[in-house]
Amino acid sequence: MKIALGVSGGIAAYKAAEVVRLLQDRGVRVQVVMTRAAQEFVRPLTFAALSGEKVITDLFGASEQPANVESAIEHIAVAQSIDALLVAPATADVIGKFAHGVADDFLSTLYLATTAPVVVAPAMNINMWQNAATQANVETLRQRGVKIVAPDSGYLACGMTGPGRLASNEAILAAVLEVLGAAQDLAGETLLLTAGPTREQIDPVRYITNRSSGRMGYALAEAALRRGAKVVLVSGPVSIQPPGGAEVVPVETAEQMREAVLQRLEHSSVVIATAAVSDYRPRTPARQKIKRSGPMALELEPTADILGEVARRRQNQVVVGFAAETENALENARKKLGAKSLDAIVVNDVSRPGIGFDSERNAVTIITHDEVIEVPETSKWEVAQRVLDQVVRLRQHRNQPAHVPGK
């Protein structure tokens, strides 16, 4: 998801930098649009560095330069590419322009050009906020479907005390997530996720591993963050960046993953094990590099069953496992569901080309004790959402009070 963040000229403009970070923590891309007045308080370079996106400052280039045709038409491209427009802080001037259809800079033009939902967070002097003209403009926007995040009361930069202070970052974030349709149905939950492969040492330069890229686990982590969860991601070695906002615990071996998971199990409410943990490891890794001198035999021993141990030790957690199969996928997954006492298992046939390992796409079957949900080939992001839908259902069922006959 992507939003445009409009920053207008008020002392609260510096607070928008933190809003950028919070949105990025939820996996939202942010492109900043600044008015000329806003640039008197914060330099565009600040937002460019934070967002990693081009900061748009005007419809045209400076007056002494030829017209910037790219900027002049760019408002249409931005308007079509964003999922929401947030203006924070919004001055009385900007609110008035929006209410009366004035389009004399990039931000006001973008407002008129976009069909995406709009969130406005006003910030200004108390008298300006309470002025009848400002209130009428705010009401006009509200009636047109703009979501207004009312300012807080407090000490203002002008020295007065009262309403006019920019709303809290949390209130602004909640409003944006609401219009984006990002459900907060995992708020209050702590998800403990495992992802990626593990590596088991043969000698100092060689190891046993598998084809897992970690993409499925990382997609689940990002999706859970957007739905309000706290996420602890225990990850084997992968080449992708973790989602901002997750607590990442890097590990390499199966035993390291086991220790990291068990240390954090008590403080989690949901465990989702997507990691492809090595089933075997060399019994005695060589201390020096093994020289090539003909055939080599490795004596292997089983690694710990992390998921099984989690299921045995859990208290009230929902535990979901993943199973990568190449034959009899559903039959093998059902056996694993029962043998490990899981709440749900997600199985996919990794023998199918183009999905599963090291791919952006997947096709899975989610099996619980009372339901089988087929998820046809789609993005791993969508698979993550479907898995989390079942997690929410399982948590709700777990938290329901037991029925007492006769009550």
C-alpha positions in Angstrom: 0.0 0.0 0.0 1.1 3.5 -0.7 -0.1 6.9 0.6 0.8 10.5 -0.1 1.5 12.6 3.0 0.8 16.2 2.6 2.8 18.5 4.9 1.7 22.1 5.1 3.3 25.1 6.8 3.0 25.0 10.6 5.3 24.4 13.5 3.9 20.8 13.7 5.5 20.0 10.4 8.4 18.4 12.1 6.0 15.8 13.7 5.2 14.5 10.2 8.6 12.8 10.2 7.6 10.5 13.0 4.3 9.8 11.1 6.4 8.6 8.1 8.3 6.2 10.3 5.1 4.7 12.0 3.5 4.2 8.6 6.6 2.5 7.3 6.6 0.2 10.3 3.2 -1.0 9.1 4.5 -1.7 5.7 3.0 1.4 4.0 5.0 3.3 1.4 4.9 7.1 1.9 5.5 9.8 -0.7 5.7 13.2 0.9 4.2 16.3 -0.8 5.2 19.6 0.8 3.8 23.1 0.4 6.2 26.0 0.1 5.4 27.1 3.6 6.2 23.7 5.0 9.7 23.9 3.6 10.3 26.9 5.9 10.0 24.5 8.8 11.5 21.2 7.5 13.7 20.7 4.6 12.5 18.3 1.8 15.8 16.3 2.2 14.6 15.1 5.6 11.5 13.5 4.3 13.4 12.1 1.2 15.9 10.4 3.5 13.2 9.0 5.8 10.8 7.8 3.1 13.2 6.7 0.4 10.8 8.4 -2.1 11.0 11.6 -4.1 9.5 14.6 -2.2 7.2 16.7 -4.4 7.3 20.4 -3.6 5.6 22.3 -6.4 3.7 22.0 -9.7 6.4 23.9 -11.6 10.1 24.6 -11.3 11.6 27.8 -9.9 10.5 31.0 -11.7 14.0 31.5 -13.1 14.0 28.0 -14.6 12.0 26.5 -17.4 8.7 25.0 -16.3 9.1 21.5 -14.9 6.7 19.7 -17.1 7.2 16.5 -15.3 6.1 18.1 -12.0 3.2 19.9 -13.7 1.6 16.6 -14.8 2.8 14.4 -12.0 -0.1 15.1 -9.8 -2.2 12.9 -12.1 0.2 10.0 -11.7 0.5 10.4 -8.0 -3.3 10.7 -7.7 -3.8 7.4 -9.5 -1.1 5.5 -7.6 -2.0 6.2 -4.0 -4.3 4.3 -1.7 -4.9 7.3 0.5 -4.0 11.0 1.0 -3.0 12.1 4.5 -2.5 15.8 5.3 -0.7 16.3 8.6 -0.4 19.0 9.7 -3.2 20.7 7.8 -3.3 24.4 8.3 -6.4 26.6 8.1 -5.2 27.8 4.7 -5.0 24.2 3.2 -8.3 23.3 4.7 -9.9 26.3 3.1 -8.4 25.5 -0.3 -9.7 21.9 -0.1 -13.2 23.1 1.0 -13.5 25.6 -1.8 -11.8 23.7 -4.6 -8.7 26.0 -4.9 -5.9 24.2 -6.8 -2.9 26.6 -6.8 -0.1 24.2 -5.7 0.7 20.5 -5.9 -1.0 19.5 -2.7 -4.3 21.2 -3.4 -4.2 19.9 -7.0 -3.5 16.4 -5.8 -6.5 16.6 -3.4 -8.9 17.5 -6.3 -7.3 14.9 -8.6 -7.4 11.8 -6.4 -10.3 9.5 -5.8 -8.5 7.8 -2.9 -9.8 8.4 0.7 -8.5 11.5 2.4 -7.4 12.0 6.0 -6.9 15.5 7.4 -5.2 16.2 10.7 -5.5 20.0 11.5 -3.0 21.9 13.6 -3.2 25.6 14.2 -3.7 28.4 16.8 -6.7 27.9 19.0 -8.5 31.0 17.7 -7.9 30.0 14.1 -9.3 26.5 14.9 -12.4 27.9 16.6 -13.0 30.5 14.0 -16.4 30.0 12.3 -14.8 30.0 8.8 -12.4 27.2 9.8 -15.2 25.2 11.4 -17.4 25.6 8.4 -14.6 24.4 6.1 -13.9 21.4 8.3 -17.6 20.5 8.3 -17.7 20.8 4.5 -14.8 18.4 4.2 -16.4 16.0 6.7 -19.7 16.0 4.7 -17.7 15.2 1.5 -16.2 12.1 3.1 -12.9 13.4 4.4 -11.9 11.8 7.7 -10.9 14.5 10.1 -8.6 13.7 13.0 -9.5 16.4 15.5 -6.7 18.3 17.1 -5.7 17.7 20.7 -5.9 20.3 23.5 -2.7 21.4 25.1 0.1 24.0 25.1 0.5 25.5 21.7 3.6 27.0 20.1 1.9 30.4 20.2 1.9 30.2 24.0 -1.9 29.7 24.3 -3.5 26.5 25.7 -6.5 24.8 24.1 -7.5 22.8 21.1 -5.4 23.2 18.0 -2.4 20.9 18.7 -1.8 18.2 16.1 -3.4 14.9 17.1 -1.2 12.1 18.5 0.7 10.0 16.1 -1.3 7.0 17.3 -4.6 8.7 16.4 -3.3 9.7 13.0 -2.0 6.2 12.3 -5.2 4.6 13.3 -7.2 6.9 11.0 -5.0 6.1 8.0 -5.1 2.3 8.7 -8.9 2.5 9.0 -9.4 4.2 5.6 -6.9 1.8 4.1 -9.0 -1.1 5.3 -6.2 -2.5 7.3 -8.1 -4.4 10.0 -6.7 -4.2 13.5 -8.1 -7.6 14.4 -4.7 -8.8 15.8 -4.2 -5.8 18.1 -3.1 -7.0 21.5 -1.7 -10.3 20.1 2.0 -11.2 20.0 2.9 -13.4 17.1 6.0 -15.6 17.3 7.0 -16.5 13.8 9.8 -18.7 12.4 11.0 -18.2 8.9 13.6 -19.2 6.4 16.0 -22.2 6.4 18.4 -23.5 8.9 22.1 -24.4 8.2 23.8 -27.4 9.8 27.6 -27.3 9.7 29.6 -30.1 7.9 32.9 -28.3 8.3 33.9 -24.6 8.6 33.0 -23.9 4.9 30.1 -26.3 4.1 26.7 -26.9 5.5 23.4 -28.7 4.9 20.4 -26.5 4.1 17.3 -26.3 1.9 15.7 -24.1 -0.7 13.5 -22.0 1.7 13.7 -18.2 0.9 11.8 -17.0 4.0 9.3 -15.1 1.8 6.2 -16.8 3.3 7.2 -16.1 6.8 8.2 -12.5 6.1 4.9 -11.9 4.3 3.1 -13.2 7.4 5.2 -10.9 9.6 4.3 -7.9 7.5 0.7 -8.7 7.3 0.4 -9.3 11.0 2.0 -6.0 11.8 -0.5 -4.2 9.6 -3.3 -6.0 11.4 -2.0 -4.6 14.8 0.0 -7.5 16.2 3.4 -7.3 17.8 5.7 -9.6 15.8 8.7 -11.5 16.9 10.4 -13.0 13.8 13.0 -15.8 14.5 14.7 -16.1 11.1 17.2 -18.3 9.5 19.7 -16.9 7.0 17.8 -15.2 4.1 18.5 -12.5 1.5 15.3 -10.4 2.0 14.8 -7.5 4.3 12.5 -8.0 7.3 9.5 -5.8 7.7 10.0 -2.7 9.8 8.4 -3.0 13.2 9.1 -6.6 13.7 11.6 -7.8 16.4 14.0 -9.9 14.4 16.0 -12.7 16.0 18.6 -14.0 13.5 19.6 -17.7 13.9 21.5 -20.2 11.8 21.1 -23.8 13.2 18.0 -25.7 14.2 19.2 -25.7 17.8 19.6 -21.9 17.8 16.1 -21.6 16.4 14.8 -23.9 19.1 16.4 -22.0 21.9 15.2 -18.6 20.5 11.6 -19.9 20.1 11.4 -21.5 23.5 12.8 -18.4 25.3 10.0 -16.3 23.8 7.1 -18.8 23.8 5.8 -17.7 27.2 5.2 -14.1 26.0 3.5 -15.0 22.8 -0.2 -15.6 22.1 0.2 -17.1 18.6 3.0 -19.3 17.1 3.3 -19.7 13.3 6.1 -22.0 12.2 6.9 -21.4 8.6 10.7 -22.1 8.8 12.1 -25.1 6.9 14.1 -26.5 9.7 16.7 -29.1 8.8 15.6 -32.5 9.8 19.1 -33.8 10.2 22.6 -32.5 11.0 26.1 -34.0 10.9 26.7 -35.9 14.2 30.3 -34.6 14.4 31.1 -31.6 12.3 34.7 -31.4 11.1 36.8 -28.7 12.8 38.9 -28.2 9.6 37.9 -28.0 6.0 37.5 -31.5 4.6 39.8 -32.1 1.7 38.5 -33.8 -1.4 40.0 -37.3 -1.5 37.2 -39.4 -3.0 33.8 -40.4 -1.6 32.8 -39.0 1.7 30.2 -40.4 4.1 28.3 -38.2 6.6 26.8 -39.6 9.7 23.6 -37.7 10.4 21.4 -37.4 13.5 17.9 -35.9 13.8 17.5 -32.3 14.9 15.0 -31.3 17.6 11.3 -31.2 16.7 10.7 -27.5 17.4 7.1 -27.4 16.5 6.3 -30.5 18.5 8.0 -29.1 21.6 6.2 -25.8 21.2 2.8 -27.6 21.1 3.7 -29.7 24.2 4.8 -26.7 26.2 2.2 -24.2 25.1 -0.4 -22.8 27.5 -3.1 -20.9 25.7 -1.3 -20.1 22.5 -2.7 -20.9 19.1 -0.1 -22.9 17.2 0.0 -23.1 13.4 2.5 -25.2 11.4 3.5 -25.4 7.8 4.1 -28.5 5.8 6.0 -28.6 2.5 5.1 -31.9 0.8 5.9 -33.5 -2.6 3.3 -36.3 -2.4 0.1 -37.2 -0.5 0.1 -33.6 0.7 -3.3 -33.5 2.5 -2.9 -37.0 4.0 0.6 -36.2 5.4 -0.6 -32.8 6.7 -3.6 -34.2 8.6 -1.2 -36.7 10.2 1.1 -33.9 11.3 -1.9 -31.8 12.6 -2.9 -34.6 14.9 0.5 -35.9 15.9 1.8 -32.5 16.9 -1.5 -31.4 18.5 -1.6 -28.2 16.3 -4.6 -25.9 15.9 -4.0 -25.6 12.2 -1.6 -26.6 9.5 -0.8 -25.0 6.1 0.3 -27.4 3.5 1.6 -26.8 0.0 2.9 -29.1 -2.8 6.4 -27.9 -3.4 6.8 -30.2 -6.4 4.6 -27.8 -8.4 6.7 -25.5 -10.6 6.6 -21.7 -10.0 5.2 -21.7 -6.5 6.5 -22.5 -3.0 10.2 -22.3 -2.5 11.9 -19.1 -3.6 8.8 -17.7 -5.3 6.5 -14.8 -4.8 3.5 -17.0 -5.3 2.0 -20.0 -3.5 -1.0 -22.2 -3.4 -1.9 -23.8 -0.1 -4.6 -25.7 1.9 -5.3 -24.6 5.4 -6.5 -27.4 7.6 -8.0 -27.1 11.1 -9.8 -29.7 13.1 -13.2 -28.6 11.7 -12.4 -26.9 8.4 -10.4 -27.2 5.2 -9.8 -24.0 3.2 -8.3 -24.2 -0.3 -6.3 -21.1 -1.3 -5.6 -21.3 -5.0 -2.4 -19.9 -6.5 -2.0 -16.3 -5.5 0.7 -14.0 -4.0 2.3 -15.0 -0.7 0.9 -11.8 0.7 -2.7 -12.9 0.0 -1.9 -16.4 1.4 -0.6 -14.6 4.6 -3.9 -12.8 4.9 -5.9 -16.0 4.6 -3.8 -17.7 7.2 -4.2 -14.8 9.6 -8.0 -14.8 9.0 -7.9 -18.4 10.5 -5.7 -17.3 13.3 -8.2 -14.6 14.3 -11.0 -17.1 14.2 -9.0 -19.6 16.3 -8.1 -16.9 18.9 -11.7 -15.8 19.1 -12.8 -19.4 19.7 -10.1 -19.9 22.2 -11.1 -16.8 24.2 -14.8 -17.6 24.3 -16.0 -18.5 27.8 -16.9 -22.1 28.3 -20.6 -23.0 28.2 -21.9 -24.1 31.5 -25.1 -26.3 31.2 -28.1 -24.8 32.8 -26.7 -21.2 32.7 
